[in-house]
């Protein structure tokens, strides 16, 4: 059944509203959550992991209503990798993961088998005896992801899982999430558009606590069709004028000319030609359409 969010609002004591009357359905598979820093993504995930209670609205997971009496049942279904994680710096990787498994009441032998499997999948097998405090930031992220996977959750929530990883490791983690999502739900929150383009077909775009778009990636690209333009110029003054008037999604020098990709509701007032939209272009278009 997946996750269903209805009219969800989170307002803090300082009167700041981080999530504003949001509605969203998250189906099985990898579902992308895309938005700039401060869009409300992390607050939403804190609600979905029962860390934070909403001000108003309704959330259900596989038909189970988010209420305090159901939190323990919901937590058994969820795995979570937060944006900031600091796992027991004095313990080795193996000790840390075994301890996390004990906290989740996972049988010892099952836990050890899962740890070995995911250490190999994340390319950390050779680091298992290292202290957590000796690991790089990217390695700590990978250990954090393993702890989120240990209880074999039905609903996995990952917040910026590829932060600090090199390109090869990012691909490894993305592929692991896709493999894990078979028959499950993975909510993949990031502001790195490339990660979502490589992993999911369904996504939501969040800004100022609201969802600007939720649905199929192909349909999002279709919305941006006819609003992405390529132009070339040699003049610095022209470049500055274009940057003032339009959103520029890319720049590239081709010989002596500067090629710019412009996002605009109508054809820019400069010699240009239309081009196919990438997910990054579509995100910029949707995120700034209200302006």
C-alpha positions as CSV (number, residue, x, y, z in Angstrom):
1,X,0.0,0.0,0.0
2,X,2.9,2.4,0.6
3,X,2.8,5.7,2.4
4,X,0.0,8.3,2.3
5,X,0.3,11.9,3.5
6,X,-2.8,14.0,3.8
7,X,-2.9,17.7,4.5
8,X,0.3,17.5,6.6
9,X,1.5,20.6,8.4
10,X,4.5,21.1,10.7
11,X,4.8,24.5,12.4
12,X,7.6,25.0,15.0
13,X,7.4,27.1,18.2
14,X,9.0,30.1,16.4
15,X,6.0,30.1,14.0
16,X,8.1,28.8,11.1
17,X,6.0,26.4,9.0
18,X,8.4,23.8,7.5
19,X,5.7,21.6,5.9
20,X,2.6,23.4,4.7
21,X,-0.6,21.4,4.0
22,X,1.2,18.7,2.0
23,X,-0.4,15.8,0.2
24,X,1.6,12.9,-1.2
25,X,1.3,9.2,-2.0
26,X,4.6,7.2,-2.0
27,X,4.2,3.9,-3.9
28,X,6.5,0.8,-3.9
29,X,9.9,1.2,-5.6
30,X,12.4,4.1,-5.4
31,X,10.6,7.4,-5.0
32,X,12.6,10.6,-5.3
33,X,12.2,13.6,-3.1
34,X,13.9,16.6,-4.7
35,X,14.3,20.1,-3.3
36,X,16.7,22.8,-2.3
37,X,18.1,23.0,1.2
38,X,15.4,24.3,3.5
39,X,12.6,23.1,1.3
40,X,11.2,21.0,4.2
41,X,12.5,17.6,3.1
42,X,14.3,16.7,6.4
43,X,11.3,17.9,8.5
44,X,9.0,15.6,6.5
45,X,11.3,12.7,7.0
46,X,11.5,13.3,10.7
47,X,7.7,13.0,10.7
48,X,7.7,9.8,8.6
49,X,10.2,8.2,11.0
50,X,8.1,9.2,14.1
51,X,10.9,11.4,15.4
52,X,8.6,14.5,15.1
53,X,4.9,14.7,15.5
54,X,3.0,16.9,13.0
55,X,1.0,19.9,13.9
56,X,-1.9,18.7,11.9
57,X,-2.8,16.3,9.1
58,X,-2.7,12.5,8.7
59,X,0.0,10.0,7.7
60,X,-0.5,6.2,7.1
61,X,2.0,3.5,6.3
62,X,0.4,0.4,4.8
63,X,-2.9,1.5,6.3
64,X,-1.4,2.0,9.8
65,X,-2.2,5.5,11.1
66,X,0.6,7.5,12.6
67,X,-0.4,7.9,16.2
68,X,1.7,7.4,19.3
69,X,0.2,4.0,20.1
70,X,1.2,2.8,16.7
71,X,4.7,4.2,16.6
72,X,6.5,1.1,17.8
73,X,4.8,-1.0,15.1
74,X,5.7,1.6,12.4
75,X,9.3,1.8,13.6
76,X,9.7,-1.9,13.0
77,X,8.8,-1.4,9.4
78,X,11.2,1.6,8.8
79,X,14.9,2.0,8.1
80,X,16.4,5.5,8.3
81,X,19.6,7.2,7.2
82,X,19.5,10.8,8.5
83,X,21.5,13.6,6.9
84,X,23.8,13.8,9.9
85,X,24.9,10.6,11.6
86,X,27.6,9.9,14.2
87,X,27.7,6.2,15.1
88,X,29.8,5.3,18.2
89,X,33.3,6.6,17.3
90,X,35.0,4.2,19.7
91,X,33.6,1.0,18.2
92,X,34.8,-0.8,15.1
93,X,32.6,-0.9,12.1
94,X,31.7,-4.5,12.9
95,X,31.0,-3.8,16.6
96,X,29.0,-0.8,15.7
97,X,26.7,-2.6,13.3
98,X,26.3,-5.6,15.6
99,X,25.3,-3.2,18.4
100,X,22.8,-1.5,16.2
101,X,21.4,-4.9,15.3
102,X,21.0,-5.8,19.0
103,X,19.1,-2.6,19.5
104,X,16.8,-3.6,16.7
105,X,16.3,-7.1,18.2
106,X,17.7,-8.8,15.1
107,X,18.9,-12.4,15.8
108,X,22.7,-12.5,16.1
109,X,23.4,-14.9,13.3
110,X,21.0,-13.2,10.9
111,X,22.5,-9.8,11.8
112,X,26.1,-11.1,11.1
113,X,25.0,-12.4,7.7
114,X,23.4,-9.2,6.8
115,X,26.4,-7.1,8.0
116,X,28.8,-9.2,5.8
117,X,26.5,-9.0,2.8
118,X,26.1,-5.2,3.0
119,X,29.8,-4.5,3.8
120,X,30.6,-6.3,0.6
121,X,27.9,-4.4,-1.3
122,X,29.1,-1.1,-0.1
123,X,32.8,-1.9,-0.6
124,X,33.6,-1.8,3.2
125,X,34.6,-5.4,3.9
126,X,38.2,-4.4,4.4
127,X,37.3,-1.6,6.8
128,X,35.2,-3.8,9.2
129,X,37.9,-3.7,12.0
130,X,38.6,0.0,11.8
131,X,37.2,2.3,14.5
132,X,34.3,4.5,13.3
133,X,36.4,7.6,14.2
134,X,39.0,6.5,11.7
135,X,36.6,6.5,8.7
136,X,36.2,9.2,6.1
137,X,32.9,11.0,5.9
138,X,31.9,9.0,2.9
139,X,32.7,5.7,4.6
140,X,30.6,6.8,7.6
141,X,27.7,7.5,5.3
142,X,28.0,4.0,3.9
143,X,28.0,2.5,7.4
144,X,25.0,4.6,8.2
145,X,23.2,3.2,5.2
146,X,24.0,-0.4,6.3
147,X,22.5,0.3,9.8
148,X,19.3,1.5,8.1
149,X,19.1,-1.7,6.1
150,X,19.9,-4.2,8.9
151,X,16.3,-4.7,10.0
152,X,15.2,-5.5,6.4
153,X,12.7,-2.6,6.5
154,X,9.6,-2.4,4.3
155,X,10.0,1.3,4.0
156,X,13.5,2.8,3.7
157,X,14.1,6.5,4.1
158,X,17.5,7.9,3.0
159,X,18.5,11.5,3.3
160,X,21.4,12.5,1.0
161,X,22.9,9.0,1.0
162,X,25.6,9.8,-1.6
163,X,27.0,12.9,0.2
164,X,30.8,12.7,0.3
165,X,31.1,9.7,-2.0
166,X,33.2,9.5,-5.2
167,X,31.5,8.8,-8.5
168,X,32.1,5.1,-8.4
169,X,30.8,4.8,-4.9
170,X,27.7,6.9,-5.7
171,X,26.9,4.5,-8.5
172,X,27.4,1.5,-6.1
173,X,25.0,3.0,-3.5
174,X,22.4,4.0,-6.1
175,X,22.4,0.4,-7.5
176,X,22.1,-1.0,-4.0
177,X,19.0,1.1,-3.3
178,X,17.4,0.0,-6.6
179,X,18.1,-3.6,-5.8
180,X,16.7,-3.2,-2.3
181,X,13.5,-1.5,-3.5
182,X,12.1,-4.7,-5.1
183,X,8.8,-5.2,-3.3
184,X,9.6,-2.4,-0.9
185,X,9.5,1.4,-0.8
186,X,12.7,3.6,-0.8
187,X,12.2,7.3,-0.2
188,X,15.4,8.9,-1.7
189,X,15.7,12.5,-0.6
190,X,18.4,14.6,-2.3
191,X,19.2,17.9,-4.0
192,X,21.5,16.0,-6.5
193,X,19.3,15.6,-9.6
194,X,21.6,13.1,-11.2
195,X,21.1,10.6,-8.4
196,X,17.3,10.6,-9.0
197,X,17.6,10.5,-12.8
198,X,19.6,7.2,-12.4
199,X,17.3,5.5,-9.9
200,X,13.6,6.3,-10.0
201,X,10.6,6.9,-12.2
202,X,8.4,8.6,-9.6
203,X,9.4,11.7,-7.7
204,X,8.1,14.8,-5.9
205,X,9.5,18.3,-6.0
206,X,9.3,20.2,-2.7
207,X,9.7,24.0,-2.1
208,X,8.8,26.1,0.9
209,X,7.1,23.1,2.5
210,X,4.8,22.4,-0.4
211,X,4.9,19.9,-3.3
212,X,5.2,21.7,-6.6
213,X,5.0,18.4,-8.5
214,X,4.4,14.7,-7.7
215,X,4.3,12.0,-10.3
216,X,6.1,10.4,-13.2
217,X,9.5,11.7,-14.2
218,X,8.5,11.5,-17.9
219,X,5.5,13.8,-17.2
220,X,7.8,16.2,-15.4
221,X,10.1,16.4,-18.4
222,X,7.1,16.9,-20.6
223,X,6.0,20.0,-18.6
224,X,9.4,21.6,-19.3
225,X,9.2,20.8,-23.0
226,X,9.3,24.1,-25.0
227,X,10.8,26.0,-22.1
228,X,14.5,25.1,-22.5
229,X,16.6,27.0,-25.0
230,X,20.2,27.0,-26.3
231,X,22.0,30.2,-27.3
232,X,25.6,31.1,-28.1
233,X,27.3,34.4,-27.6
234,X,30.8,36.0,-27.5
235,X,29.9,39.2,-25.6
236,X,30.2,39.4,-21.9
237,X,27.6,42.1,-21.6
238,X,25.0,39.8,-23.4
239,X,25.8,37.0,-20.9
240,X,25.2,39.3,-17.9
241,X,21.9,40.5,-19.4
242,X,20.7,36.9,-20.0
243,X,21.6,35.9,-16.5
244,X,19.5,38.8,-15.1
245,X,16.5,37.8,-17.2
246,X,16.5,34.0,-17.3
247,X,17.5,31.0,-15.2
248,X,20.7,29.5,-16.7
249,X,21.0,25.8,-16.2
250,X,24.4,25.3,-17.9
251,X,27.3,27.1,-19.5
252,X,29.9,25.7,-21.8
253,X,32.7,27.2,-23.9
254,X,32.7,25.9,-27.5
255,X,35.8,27.5,-29.1
256,X,35.5,31.2,-28.7
257,X,31.7,31.1,-28.0
258,X,29.9,30.6,-24.7
259,X,26.9,28.2,-25.1
260,X,24.2,28.8,-22.5
261,X,21.1,26.8,-21.7
262,X,18.2,29.1,-20.6
263,X,15.0,28.2,-18.8
264,X,12.1,30.5,-19.9
265,X,8.3,30.3,-20.1
266,X,8.5,32.0,-23.5
267,X,11.2,32.2,-26.2
268,X,14.1,34.4,-25.0
269,X,14.7,37.7,-26.7
270,X,17.9,36.5,-28.2
271,X,18.9,34.2,-31.1
272,X,18.4,30.7,-29.7
273,X,17.0,27.3,-30.5
274,X,14.8,24.9,-28.4
275,X,16.3,21.8,-26.9
276,X,15.2,18.7,-25.0
277,X,14.9,19.2,-21.2
278,X,17.0,17.2,-18.8
279,X,15.6,16.4,-15.3
280,X,17.8,19.2,-13.9
281,X,16.2,21.6,-16.4
282,X,12.7,20.4,-15.5
283,X,13.4,20.9,-11.8
284,X,14.6,24.4,-12.3
285,X,11.5,25.2,-14.5
286,X,9.0,23.7,-12.0
287,X,10.8,25.3,-9.0
288,X,10.7,28.8,-10.4
289,X,7.5,28.6,-12.5
290,X,5.6,30.5,-9.7
291,X,7.8,33.5,-10.3
